[in-house]
Amino acid sequence: MLQGTIKMVKDGYGFLATESGDVFFHANNLDESVDYDSLEEGMVLEFEMGEGRNGKEQAVNVMVAEDQGEQA
């Protein structure tokens, strides 16, 4: 899985900072174990790249990384 740090989270979506650039994520693509309201800027998330409803690539299967000290 890929890792990224929450750069911004707002109104059901957000952006992750990764080594290869910013990645969009939507609350609908969070793993069922993740509570959207608990997400904060700076948290490390793990994800896979997939296609969103609009056909663009975005983060899917998004979950909180176990090791919050390791940032992308």
Secondary structure, 3 states (H helix, E strand, C coil): CEEEEEEEEECCEEEEEECCEEEEEEHHHECCCCCHHHCCCCCEEEEEEEECCCCCEEEEEEEECCCCCCCC
